[in-house]
């Protein structure tokens, strides 16, 4: 078993419950942890045997470009997409953080974490 992590992926996206958030946008940070069997690519040193994390990034980027009201919705869509693309995923966890959310007080970020 192995773990592949993509950490601190930054996006400027247009998600939020308030209309203004979907117009002005905000900074988001995405982290993903994928558990999969890494034994074959570790032996062969061949990208065709591995879970290609460039494709993982591209799938996350695509989902982050689709406006949503809730972080939970984005996280679910990302998990759905990852599981459709990569049958070898045994478990995946996605964390989406919204930087400086407009909640009426000082807060660095708010995060949603979903696992499957």
MOPAC internal coordinates of N, CA, C and O (Angstrom, degrees):
PM7 1SCF
backbone

  N    0.0000 0     0.00 0     0.00 0    0    0    0
  C    1.4543 1     0.00 0     0.00 0    1    0    0
  C    1.5267 1   108.41 1     0.00 0    2    1    0
  O    1.2310 1   121.16 1   -32.75 1    3    2    1
  N    1.3003 1   115.39 1   147.25 1    3    2    1
  C    1.4535 1   121.01 1   177.66 1    5    3    2
  C    1.5128 1   110.36 1  -140.39 1    6    5    3
  O    1.2310 1   121.21 1   -14.24 1    7    6    5
  N    1.3017 1   115.29 1   165.76 1    7    6    5
  C    1.4638 1   121.76 1   178.46 1    9    7    6
  C    1.5208 1   108.25 1  -126.72 1   10    9    7
  O    1.2310 1   121.34 1   -50.04 1   11   10    9
  N    1.3115 1   115.04 1   129.96 1   11   10    9
  C    1.4607 1   122.18 1   174.48 1   13   11   10
  C    1.5208 1   106.63 1  -112.65 1   14   13   11
  O    1.2310 1   120.31 1   -53.45 1   15   14   13
  N    1.3236 1   117.00 1   126.55 1   15   14   13
  C    1.4585 1   121.41 1   179.69 1   17   15   14
  C    1.5253 1   109.94 1  -122.70 1   18   17   15
  O    1.2310 1   121.39 1   -46.36 1   19   18   17
  N    1.3148 1   114.94 1   133.64 1   19   18   17
  C    1.4603 1   121.43 1   168.02 1   21   19   18
  C    1.5193 1   104.43 1  -113.20 1   22   21   19
  O    1.2310 1   120.56 1   -61.32 1   23   22   21
  N    1.3228 1   116.54 1   118.68 1   23   22   21
  C    1.4552 1   120.81 1  -171.34 1   25   23   22
  C    1.5237 1   111.94 1  -120.20 1   26   25   23
  O    1.2310 1   121.47 1   -41.69 1   27   26   25
  N    1.3109 1   114.80 1   138.31 1   27   26   25
  C    1.4573 1   120.42 1   172.82 1   29   27   26
  C    1.5129 1   114.65 1    69.42 1   30   29   27
  O    1.2310 1   120.28 1  -145.15 1   31   30   29
  N    1.3325 1   117.08 1    34.85 1   31   30   29
  C    1.4636 1   119.89 1   177.78 1   33   31   30
  C    1.5318 1   107.57 1   -73.68 1   34   33   31
  O    1.2310 1   120.35 1   -57.53 1   35   34   33
  N    1.3153 1   116.95 1   122.47 1   35   34   33
  C    1.4714 1   121.13 1  -176.25 1   37   35   34
  C    1.5253 1   111.48 1  -101.02 1   38   37   35
  O    1.2310 1   122.12 1   -41.75 1   39   38   37
  N    1.3251 1   113.55 1   138.25 1   39   38   37
  C    1.4590 1   121.08 1   176.06 1   41   39   38
  C    1.5216 1   109.16 1  -137.82 1   42   41   39
  O    1.2310 1   120.56 1   -31.73 1   43   42   41
  N    1.2941 1   116.53 1   148.27 1   43   42   41
  C    1.4537 1   121.86 1   165.98 1   45   43   42
  C    1.5158 1   104.81 1  -107.07 1   46   45   43
  O    1.2310 1   120.79 1   -68.70 1   47   46   45
  N    1.3343 1   116.09 1   111.30 1   47   46   45
  C    1.4627 1   121.33 1  -173.16 1   49   47   46
  C    1.5214 1   110.31 1  -132.17 1   50   49   47
  O    1.2310 1   121.24 1    -4.09 1   51   50   49
  N    1.3168 1   115.23 1   175.91 1   51   50   49
  C    1.4633 1   121.91 1  -170.89 1   53   51   50
  C    1.5277 1   110.82 1  -123.23 1   54   53   51
  O    1.2310 1   120.95 1  -117.68 1   55   54   53
  N    1.3375 1   115.79 1    62.32 1   55   54   53
  C    1.4596 1   122.55 1  -179.03 1   57   55   54
  C    1.5229 1   109.95 1  -110.64 1   58   57   55
  O    1.2310 1   120.93 1   -32.50 1   59   58   57
  N    1.3236 1   115.83 1   147.50 1   59   58   57
  C    1.4578 1   120.23 1   174.25 1   61   59   58
  C    1.5100 1   111.99 1   154.14 1   62   61   59
  O    1.2310 1   121.37 1   -19.50 1   63   62   61
  N    1.3039 1   114.99 1   160.50 1   63   62   61
  C    1.4687 1   120.94 1   179.77 1   65   63   62
  C    1.5316 1   111.76 1   -76.28 1   66   65   63
  O    1.2310 1   121.06 1   151.62 1   67   66   65
  N    1.3168 1   115.58 1   -28.38 1   67   66   65
  C    1.4643 1   119.61 1  -178.88 1   69   67   66
  C    1.5324 1   110.40 1   -87.57 1   70   69   67
  O    1.2310 1   121.17 1   -40.47 1   71   70   69
  N    1.3205 1   115.36 1   139.53 1   71   70   69
  C    1.4626 1   121.21 1  -179.29 1   73   71   70
  C    1.5306 1   111.07 1   -54.53 1   74   73   71
  O    1.2310 1   120.95 1   138.61 1   75   74   73
  N    1.3269 1   115.79 1   -41.39 1   75   74   73
  C    1.4631 1   120.88 1  -179.15 1   77   75   74
  C    1.5334 1   112.37 1   -59.37 1   78   77   75
  O    1.2310 1   120.61 1   143.31 1   79   78   77
  N    1.3415 1   116.43 1   -36.69 1   79   78   77
  C    1.4627 1   120.29 1   179.44 1   81   79   78
  C    1.5285 1   111.31 1   -64.47 1   82   81   79
  O    1.2310 1   121.24 1   145.09 1   83   82   81
  N    1.3275 1   115.24 1   -34.91 1   83   82   81
  C    1.4622 1   119.77 1  -179.19 1   85   83   82
  C    1.5241 1   111.90 1   -80.39 1   86   85   83
  O    1.2310 1   120.42 1   170.55 1   87   86   85
  N    1.3402 1   116.81 1    -9.45 1   87   86   85
  C    1.4665 1   121.44 1   176.45 1   89   87   86
  C    1.5326 1   110.37 1   -98.92 1   90   89   87
  O    1.2310 1   120.66 1   130.27 1   91   90   89
  N    1.3363 1   116.34 1   -49.73 1   91   90   89
  C    1.4645 1   122.39 1  -175.14 1   93   91   90
  C    1.5312 1   111.81 1   -79.48 1   94   93   91
  O    1.2310 1   120.46 1   141.48 1   95   94   93
  N    1.3244 1   116.73 1   -38.52 1   95   94   93
  C    1.4573 1   121.06 1  -179.26 1   97   95   94
  C    1.5108 1   113.20 1    84.90 1   98   97   95
  O    1.2310 1   121.30 1    -4.76 1   99   98   97
  N    1.3055 1   115.12 1   175.24 1   99   98   97
  C    1.4541 1   122.11 1  -177.58 1  101   99   98
  C    1.5225 1   109.30 1  -160.18 1  102  101   99
  O    1.2310 1   121.25 1   -13.42 1  103  102  101
  N    1.3208 1   115.21 1   166.58 1  103  102  101
  C    1.4603 1   121.44 1   177.31 1  105  103  102
  C    1.5356 1   109.01 1   -87.90 1  106  105  103
  O    1.2310 1   120.97 1   -42.76 1  107  106  105
  N    1.3282 1   115.74 1   137.24 1  107  106  105
  C    1.4576 1   122.85 1   178.44 1  109  107  106
  C    1.5235 1   108.91 1  -128.86 1  110  109  107
  O    1.2310 1   121.06 1   -32.41 1  111  110  109
  N    1.3272 1   115.58 1   147.59 1  111  110  109
  C    1.4648 1   122.04 1   175.10 1  113  111  110
  C    1.5305 1   107.40 1  -120.49 1  114  113  111
  O    1.2310 1   120.81 1   -48.57 1  115  114  113
  N    1.3225 1   116.06 1   131.43 1  115  114  113
  C    1.4634 1   121.22 1   179.88 1  117  115  114
  C    1.5269 1   108.66 1  -119.63 1  118  117  115
  O    1.2310 1   121.33 1   -46.05 1  119  118  117
  N    1.3374 1   115.05 1   133.95 1  119  118  117
  C    1.4589 1   122.74 1   172.84 1  121  119  118
  C    1.5192 1   107.29 1  -123.95 1  122  121  119
  O    1.2310 1   120.43 1   -40.15 1  123  122  121
  N    1.3165 1   116.78 1   139.85 1  123  122  121
  C    1.4618 1   120.62 1   178.03 1  125  123  122
  C    1.5240 1   108.89 1  -134.84 1  126  125  123
  O    1.2310 1   121.48 1   -41.70 1  127  126  125
  N    1.3297 1   114.77 1   138.30 1  127  126  125
  C    1.4633 1   122.18 1   175.70 1  129  127  126
  C    1.5239 1   106.71 1  -122.48 1  130  129  127
  O    1.2310 1   120.77 1   -54.64 1  131  130  129
  N    1.3250 1   116.12 1   125.36 1  131  130  129
  C    1.4581 1   121.23 1  -179.03 1  133  131  130
  C    1.5256 1   108.71 1  -123.62 1  134  133  131
  O    1.2310 1   121.37 1   -54.47 1  135  134  133
  N    1.3325 1   114.99 1   125.53 1  135  134  133
  C    1.4597 1   120.65 1   175.30 1  137  135  134
  C    1.5230 1   108.43 1   -98.90 1  138  137  135
  O    1.2310 1   121.17 1   -52.56 1  139  138  137
  N    1.3188 1   115.36 1   127.44 1  139  138  137
  C    1.4631 1   121.44 1  -178.06 1  141  139  138
  C    1.5281 1   109.54 1  -156.58 1  142  141  139
  O    1.2310 1   120.70 1   -13.74 1  143  142  141
  N    1.3017 1   116.26 1   166.26 1  143  142  141
  C    1.4609 1   121.39 1   177.13 1  145  143  142
  C    1.5324 1   108.23 1   -78.95 1  146  145  143
  O    1.2310 1   120.79 1   -64.69 1  147  146  145
  N    1.3106 1   116.10 1   115.31 1  147  146  145
  C    1.4686 1   121.41 1  -178.86 1  149  147  146
  C    1.5274 1   112.27 1  -103.86 1  150  149  147
  O    1.2310 1   119.70 1  -172.08 1  151  150  149
  N    1.3275 1   118.18 1     7.92 1  151  150  149
  C    1.4651 1   120.05 1  -173.40 1  153  151  150
  C    1.5358 1   112.72 1   -66.01 1  154  153  151
  O    1.2310 1   119.88 1   137.60 1  155  154  153
  N    1.3246 1   117.83 1   -42.40 1  155  154  153
  C    1.4717 1   119.61 1  -178.17 1  157  155  154
  C    1.5290 1   111.91 1   -65.79 1  158  157  155
  O    1.2310 1   119.06 1   128.42 1  159  158  157
  N    1.3605 1   119.41 1   -51.58 1  159  158  157
  C    1.4723 1   117.20 1   178.51 1  161  159  158
  C    1.5322 1   113.08 1   -64.45 1  162  161  159
  O    1.2310 1   120.20 1   153.16 1  163  162  161
  N    1.3292 1   117.22 1   -26.84 1  163  162  161
  C    1.4647 1   119.76 1   176.77 1  165  163  162
  C    1.5317 1   110.66 1   -65.43 1  166  165  163
  O    1.2310 1   120.87 1   146.09 1  167  166  165
  N    1.3306 1   115.94 1   -33.91 1  167  166  165
  C    1.4739 1   120.85 1   178.36 1  169  167  166
  C    1.5231 1   112.56 1   -80.85 1  170  169  167
  O    1.2310 1   120.58 1   134.66 1  171  170  169
  N    1.3451 1   116.49 1   -45.34 1  171  170  169
  C    1.4719 1   119.74 1  -171.43 1  173  171  170
  C    1.5240 1   114.25 1   -85.47 1  174  173  171
  O    1.2310 1   120.17 1   156.83 1  175  174  173
  N    1.3318 1   117.29 1   -23.17 1  175  174  173
  C    1.4619 1   121.88 1  -175.96 1  177  175  174
  C    1.5313 1   110.89 1    58.62 1  178  177  175
  O    1.2310 1   121.24 1  -144.79 1  179  178  177
  N    1.3493 1   115.23 1    35.21 1  179  178  177
  C    1.4625 1   121.70 1  -176.37 1  181  179  178
  C    1.5262 1   109.48 1  -119.96 1  182  181  179
  O    1.2310 1   120.50 1   -56.22 1  183  182  181
  N    1.3203 1   116.65 1   123.78 1  183  182  181
  C    1.4686 1   121.88 1  -178.95 1  185  183  182
  C    1.5300 1   112.10 1   -59.61 1  186  185  183
  O    1.2310 1   120.04 1   151.77 1  187  186  185
  N    1.3183 1   117.54 1   -28.23 1  187  186  185
  C    1.4660 1   120.95 1   179.57 1  189  187  186
  C    1.5239 1   112.85 1   -67.53 1  190  189  187
  O    1.2310 1   120.36 1   161.82 1  191  190  189
  N    1.3283 1   116.93 1   -18.18 1  191  190  189
  C    1.4644 1   121.68 1   177.48 1  193  191  190
  C    1.5254 1   112.42 1   -94.98 1  194  193  191
  O    1.2310 1   120.70 1   175.01 1  195  194  193
  N    1.3156 1   116.27 1    -4.99 1  195  194  193
  C    1.4657 1   121.23 1  -173.49 1  197  195  194
  C    1.5241 1   111.68 1  -105.69 1  198  197  195
  O    1.2310 1   121.38 1   -16.52 1  199  198  197
  N    1.3080 1   114.97 1   163.48 1  199  198  197
  C    1.4574 1   121.52 1   168.82 1  201  199  198
  C    1.5329 1   104.78 1   -80.80 1  202  201  199
  O    1.2310 1   120.57 1   -69.21 1  203  202  201
  N    1.3038 1   116.52 1   110.79 1  203  202  201
  C    1.4597 1   122.50 1  -171.16 1  205  203  202
  C    1.5304 1   110.35 1   -76.16 1  206  205  203
  O    1.2310 1   120.54 1   -69.95 1  207  206  205
  N    1.3223 1   116.58 1   110.05 1  207  206  205
  C    1.4615 1   118.95 1  -175.81 1  209  207  206
  C    1.5190 1   113.48 1   -77.02 1  210  209  207
  O    1.2310 1   119.58 1   167.07 1  211  210  209
  N    1.3263 1   118.41 1   -12.93 1  211  210  209
  C    1.4714 1   119.80 1   170.02 1  213  211  210
  C    1.5260 1   109.37 1   -66.75 1  214  213  211
  O    1.2310 1   120.76 1   139.66 1  215  214  213
  N    1.3366 1   116.15 1   -40.34 1  215  214  213
  C    1.4663 1   120.28 1   176.83 1  217  215  214
  C    1.5251 1   110.44 1   -67.03 1  218  217  215
  O    1.2310 1   120.22 1   141.16 1  219  218  217
  N    1.3374 1   117.19 1   -38.84 1  219  218  217
  C    1.4706 1   120.83 1   176.18 1  221  219  218
  C    1.5231 1   109.53 1   -56.94 1  222  221  219
  O    1.2310 1   120.44 1   131.18 1  223  222  221
  N    1.3285 1   116.77 1   -48.82 1  223  222  221
  C    1.4654 1   120.69 1   178.88 1  225  223  222
  C    1.5278 1   111.30 1   -58.40 1  226  225  223
  O    1.2310 1   120.44 1   133.12 1  227  226  225
  N    1.3164 1   116.76 1   -46.88 1  227  226  225
  C    1.4691 1   120.77 1  -178.65 1  229  227  226
  C    1.5195 1   112.16 1   -61.16 1  230  229  227
  O    1.2310 1   120.04 1   140.98 1  231  230  229
  N    1.3326 1   117.53 1   -39.02 1  231  230  229
  C    1.4695 1   120.89 1   178.34 1  233  231  230
  C    1.5259 1   111.28 1   -66.58 1  234  233  231
  O    1.2310 1   120.65 1   138.47 1  235  234  233
  N    1.3301 1   116.35 1   -41.53 1  235  234  233
  C    1.4688 1   120.40 1   177.90 1  237  235  234
  C    1.5238 1   109.81 1   -64.37 1  238  237  235
  O    1.2310 1   120.26 1   135.45 1  239  238  237
  N    1.3161 1   117.11 1   -44.55 1  239  238  237
  C    1.4676 1   121.54 1   179.19 1  241  239  238
  C    1.5316 1   110.97 1   -57.66 1  242  241  239
  O    1.2310 1   120.50 1   136.23 1  243  242  241
  N    1.3166 1   116.64 1   -43.77 1  243  242  241
  C    1.4703 1   120.60 1   179.39 1  245  243  242
  C    1.5307 1   111.04 1   -61.28 1  246  245  243
  O    1.2310 1   120.25 1   133.72 1  247  246  245
  N    1.3333 1   117.13 1   -46.28 1  247  246  245
  C    1.4677 1   120.10 1  -179.24 1  249  247  246
  C    1.5274 1   111.53 1   -67.30 1  250  249  247
  O    1.2310 1   119.97 1   145.92 1  251  250  249
  N    1.3190 1   117.66 1   -34.08 1  251  250  249
  C    1.4689 1   120.55 1   179.24 1  253  251  250
  C    1.5253 1   111.50 1   -69.84 1  254  253  251
  O    1.2310 1   119.78 1   162.61 1  255  254  253
  N    1.3106 1   118.03 1   -17.39 1  255  254  253
  C    1.4674 1   120.87 1   179.76 1  257  255  254
  C    1.5361 1   112.28 1   -84.73 1  258  257  255
  O    1.2310 1   120.08 1   170.16 1  259  258  257
  N    1.3251 1   117.45 1    -9.84 1  259  258  257
  C    1.4674 1   122.12 1   179.75 1  261  259  258
  C    1.5264 1   108.56 1   -92.64 1  262  261  259
  O    1.2310 1   120.16 1   -61.79 1  263  262  261
  N    1.3292 1   117.29 1   118.21 1  263  262  261
  C    1.4669 1   121.42 1  -177.46 1  265  263  262
  C    1.5211 1   111.60 1   -60.87 1  266  265  263
  O    1.2310 1   121.11 1   -43.37 1  267  266  265
  N    1.3317 1   115.47 1   136.63 1  267  266  265
  C    1.4576 1   122.71 1   177.49 1  269  267  266
  C    1.5241 1   109.43 1  -140.32 1  270  269  267
  O    1.2310 1   121.21 1   -23.35 1  271  270  269
  N    1.3088 1   115.30 1   156.65 1  271  270  269
  C    1.4605 1   120.29 1   175.29 1  273  271  270
  C    1.5296 1   111.28 1   -81.99 1  274  273  271
  O    1.2310 1   120.59 1   142.98 1  275  274  273
  N    1.3462 1   116.48 1   -37.02 1  275  274  273
  C    1.4694 1   120.31 1  -172.14 1  277  275  274
  C    1.5236 1   112.64 1  -120.90 1  278  277  275
  O    1.2310 1   121.17 1   -37.15 1  279  278  277
  N    1.3255 1   115.37 1   142.85 1  279  278  277
  C    1.4628 1   120.87 1   175.08 1  281  279  278
  C    1.5269 1   111.02 1   -63.12 1  282  281  279
  O    1.2310 1   120.34 1   147.25 1  283  282  281
  N    1.3298 1   116.96 1   -32.75 1  283  282  281
  C    1.4573 1   121.06 1   178.78 1  285  283  282
  C    1.5275 1   111.23 1   -59.22 1  286  285  283
  O    1.2310 1   120.78 1   140.46 1  287  286  285
  N    1.3294 1   116.11 1   -39.54 1  287  286  285
  C    1.4579 1   121.18 1   179.68 1  289  287  286
  C    1.5261 1   111.06 1   -65.28 1  290  289  287
  O    1.2310 1   120.72 1   136.53 1  291  290  289
  N    1.3124 1   116.23 1   -43.47 1  291  290  289
  C    1.4688 1   120.35 1   179.54 1  293  291  290
  C    1.5278 1   109.96 1   -63.96 1  294  293  291
  O    1.2310 1   120.30 1   134.51 1  295  294  293
  N    1.3322 1   117.04 1   -45.49 1  295  294  293
  C    1.4602 1   121.29 1  -179.06 1  297  295  294
  C    1.5235 1   110.93 1   -60.61 1  298  297  295
  O    1.2310 1   119.94 1   137.24 1  299  298  297
  N    1.3161 1   117.71 1   -42.76 1  299  298  297
  C    1.4658 1   121.50 1   178.66 1  301  299  298
  C    1.5236 1   111.10 1   -63.01 1  302  301  299
  O    1.2310 1   120.73 1   135.69 1  303  302  301
  N    1.3352 1   116.21 1   -44.31 1  303  302  301
  C    1.4662 1   119.80 1   179.39 1  305  303  302
  C    1.5319 1   111.38 1   -61.55 1  306  305  303
  O    1.2310 1   120.68 1   139.44 1  307  306  305
  N    1.3195 1   116.30 1   -40.56 1  307  306  305
  C    1.4607 1   119.78 1   179.05 1  309  307  306
  C    1.5255 1   110.16 1   -64.12 1  310  309  307
  O    1.2310 1   120.23 1   133.40 1  311  310  309
  N    1.3270 1   117.16 1   -46.60 1  311  310  309
  C    1.4672 1   119.82 1   178.04 1  313  311  310
  C    1.5267 1   111.24 1   -60.04 1  314  313  311
  O    1.2310 1   120.43 1   134.39 1  315  314  313
  N    1.3367 1   116.78 1   -45.61 1  315  314  313
  C    1.4663 1   120.31 1   178.23 1  317  315  314
  C    1.5260 1   111.14 1   -55.85 1  318  317  315
  O    1.2310 1   120.64 1   133.51 1  319  318  317
  N    1.3171 1   116.38 1   -46.49 1  319  318  317
  C    1.4621 1   122.05 1  -178.23 1  321  319  318
  C    1.5337 1   111.56 1   -64.85 1  322  321  319
  O    1.2310 1   120.60 1   137.01 1  323  322  321
  N    1.3329 1   116.47 1   -42.99 1  323  322  321
  C    1.4651 1   119.90 1   179.65 1  325  323  322
  C    1.5279 1   111.31 1   -62.61 1  326  325  323
  O    1.2310 1   120.62 1   135.74 1  327  326  325
  N    1.3377 1   116.42 1   -44.26 1  327  326  325
  C    1.4621 1   119.53 1  -179.20 1  329  327  326
  C    1.5279 1   112.09 1   -67.94 1  330  329  327
  O    1.2310 1   120.05 1   148.47 1  331  330  329
  N    1.3235 1   117.52 1   -31.53 1  331  330  329
  C    1.4684 1   119.92 1   175.95 1  333  331  330
  C    1.5226 1   111.57 1   -69.38 1  334  333  331
  O    1.2310 1   120.52 1   141.23 1  335  334  333
  N    1.3150 1   116.61 1   -38.77 1  335  334  333
  C    1.4675 1   121.64 1  -176.45 1  337  335  334
  C    1.5306 1   112.60 1   -77.33 1  338  337  335
  O    1.2310 1   120.49 1   142.25 1  339  338  337
  N    1.3359 1   116.68 1   -37.75 1  339  338  337
  C    1.4645 1   121.29 1  -172.15 1  341  339  338
  C    1.5244 1   110.77 1  -122.47 1  342  341  339
  O    1.2310 1   120.70 1   -80.35 1  343  342  341
  N    1.3083 1   116.28 1    99.65 1  343  342  341
  C    1.4701 1   121.07 1  -179.59 1  345  343  342
  C    1.5313 1   111.73 1   -68.53 1  346  345  343
  O    1.2310 1   119.90 1   160.68 1  347  346  345
  N    1.3284 1   117.79 1   -19.32 1  347  346  345
  C    1.4549 1   121.06 1  -176.73 1  349  347  346
  C    1.5322 1   113.94 1   -82.66 1  350  349  347
  O    1.2310 1   119.51 1   178.66 1  351  350  349
  N    1.3294 1   118.54 1    -1.34 1  351  350  349
  C    1.4667 1   120.72 1   178.07 1  353  351  350
  C    1.5239 1   109.17 1   -69.17 1  354  353  351
  O    1.2310 1   121.00 1   -52.48 1  355  354  353
  N    1.3183 1   115.70 1   127.52 1  355  354  353
  C    1.4634 1   120.53 1   176.61 1  357  355  354
  C    1.5309 1   110.64 1   -95.75 1  358  357  355
  O    1.2310 1   120.60 1   145.27 1  359  358  357
  N    1.3291 1   116.46 1   -34.73 1  359  358  357
  C    1.4642 1   121.40 1   176.50 1  361  359  358
  C    1.5203 1   107.59 1  -156.35 1  362  361  359
  O    1.2310 1   120.91 1   -36.50 1  363  362  361
  N    1.3212 1   115.87 1   143.50 1  363  362  361
  C    1.4706 1   120.06 1   176.51 1  365  363  362
  C    1.5193 1   109.04 1  -138.20 1  366  365  363
  O    1.2310 1   121.53 1   -36.78 1  367  366  365
  N    1.3079 1   114.67 1   143.22 1  367  366  365
  C    1.4679 1   122.06 1   176.09 1  369  367  366
  C    1.5156 1   107.96 1  -128.83 1  370  369  367
  O    1.2310 1   120.89 1   -47.11 1  371  370  369
  N    1.3121 1   115.90 1   132.89 1  371  370  369
  C    1.4626 1   121.59 1   178.96 1  373  371  370
  C    1.5219 1   108.53 1  -121.96 1  374  373  371
  O    1.2310 1   121.01 1   -45.05 1  375  374  373
  N    1.3154 1   115.67 1   134.95 1  375  374  373
  C    1.4660 1   121.73 1   175.21 1  377  375  374
  C    1.5199 1   107.45 1  -123.26 1  378  377  375
  O    1.2310 1   121.03 1   -55.00 1  379  378  377
  N    1.3284 1   115.63 1   125.00 1  379  378  377
  C    1.4585 1   121.01 1   177.07 1  381  379  378
  C    1.5226 1   107.71 1  -118.74 1  382  381  379
  O    1.2310 1   120.83 1   -54.90 1  383  382  381
  N    1.3112 1   116.01 1   125.10 1  383  382  381
  C    1.4618 1   121.93 1  -179.90 1  385  383  382
  C    1.5202 1   110.11 1  -116.47 1  386  385  383
  O    1.2310 1   121.18 1   -47.60 1  387  386  385
  N    1.3174 1   115.35 1   132.40 1  387  386  385
  C    1.4650 1   121.21 1   174.32 1  389  387  386
  C    1.5204 1   107.22 1  -100.72 1  390  389  387
  O    1.2310 1   121.06 1   -57.46 1  391  390  389
  N    1.3253 1   115.57 1   122.54 1  391  390  389
  C    1.4559 1   121.42 1  -177.19 1  393  391  390
  C    1.5323 1   109.37 1   -83.86 1  394  393  391
  O    1.2310 1   120.81 1   -44.97 1  395  394  393
  N    1.3181 1   116.05 1   135.03 1  395  394  393
  C    1.4698 1   123.30 1   179.66 1  397  395  394
  C    1.5329 1   113.41 1    50.93 1  398  397  395
  O    1.2310 1   119.78 1  -122.55 1  399  398  397
  N    1.3278 1   118.03 1    57.45 1  399  398  397
  C    1.4702 1   119.48 1  -179.41 1  401  399  398
  C    1.5321 1   111.31 1   -67.60 1  402  401  399
  O    1.2310 1   120.10 1   -31.96 1  403  402  401
  N    1.3205 1   117.41 1   148.04 1  403  402  401
  C    1.4715 1   120.84 1  -177.65 1  405  403  402
  C    1.5338 1   111.80 1   -83.17 1  406  405  403
  O    1.2310 1   120.83 1  -101.11 1  407  406  405
  N    1.3473 1   116.02 1    78.89 1  407  406  405
  C    1.4641 1   118.36 1  -178.73 1  409  407  406
  C    1.5302 1   112.81 1  -112.21 1  410  409  407
  O    1.2310 1   120.22 1  -170.21 1  411  410  409
  N    1.3190 1   117.18 1     9.79 1  411  410  409
  C    1.4587 1   120.43 1   174.97 1  413  411  410
  C    1.5123 1   115.37 1    89.36 1  414  413  411
  O    1.2310 1   120.16 1  -169.53 1  415  414  413
  N    1.3200 1   117.30 1    10.47 1  415  414  413
  C    1.4549 1   120.92 1   178.21 1  417  415  414
  C    1.5149 1   109.89 1  -155.83 1  418  417  415
  O    1.2310 1   120.85 1    -5.95 1  419  418  417
  N    1.3371 1   115.99 1   174.05 1  419  418  417
  C    1.4672 1   120.37 1  -179.34 1  421  419  418
  C    1.5267 1   109.43 1   -77.26 1  422  421  419
  O    1.2310 1   121.53 1   -57.94 1  423  422  421
  N    1.3201 1   114.68 1   122.06 1  423  422  421
  C    1.4619 1   121.44 1   177.31 1  425  423  422
  C    1.5268 1   107.82 1  -153.40 1  426  425  423
  O    1.2310 1   120.53 1   -44.13 1  427  426  425
  N    1.3115 1   116.58 1   135.87 1  427  426  425
  C    1.4696 1   120.61 1  -179.14 1  429  427  426
  C    1.5211 1   112.31 1   -70.59 1  430  429  427
  O    1.2310 1   121.35 1   132.83 1  431  430  429
  N    1.3416 1   115.02 1   -47.17 1  431  430  429
  C    1.4604 1   118.89 1  -177.18 1  433  431  430
  C    1.5192 1   109.39 1  -164.23 1  434  433  431
  O    1.2310 1   121.95 1   -17.54 1  435  434  433
  N    1.3100 1   113.87 1   162.46 1  435  434  433
  C    1.4544 1   121.34 1   170.72 1  437  435  434
  C    1.5205 1   106.61 1  -126.03 1  438  437  435
  O    1.2310 1   120.28 1   -39.44 1  439  438  437
  N    1.3170 1   117.08 1   140.56 1  439  438  437
  C    1.4535 1   120.67 1  -174.74 1  441  439  438
  C    1.5190 1   111.61 1  -129.79 1  442  441  439
  O    1.2310 1   121.55 1   -30.18 1  443  442  441
  N    1.3201 1   114.63 1   149.82 1  443  442  441
  C    1.4632 1   123.05 1   171.62 1  445  443  442
  C    1.5186 1   106.52 1  -123.48 1  446  445  443
  O    1.2310 1   120.95 1   -46.50 1  447  446  445
  N    1.3376 1   115.79 1   133.50 1  447  446  445
  C    1.4646 1   121.47 1   178.04 1  449  447  446
  C    1.5241 1   108.06 1  -123.23 1  450  449  447
  O    1.2310 1   120.98 1   -53.97 1  451  450  449
  N    1.3268 1   115.72 1   126.03 1  451  450  449
  C    1.4710 1   121.57 1   175.33 1  453  451  450
  C    1.5209 1   108.47 1  -125.04 1  454  453  451
  O    1.2310 1   120.91 1   -36.90 1  455  454  453
  N    1.3294 1   115.87 1   143.10 1  455  454  453
  C    1.4710 1   122.14 1   177.52 1  457  455  454
  C    1.5176 1   109.16 1  -130.07 1  458  457  455
  O    1.2310 1   122.16 1   -28.61 1  459  458  457
  N    1.2961 1   113.48 1   151.39 1  459  458  457
  C    1.4739 1   119.79 1   173.87 1  461  459  458
  C    1.5038 1   107.59 1  -147.58 1  462  461  459
  O    1.2310 1   120.10 1   180.00 1  463  462  461

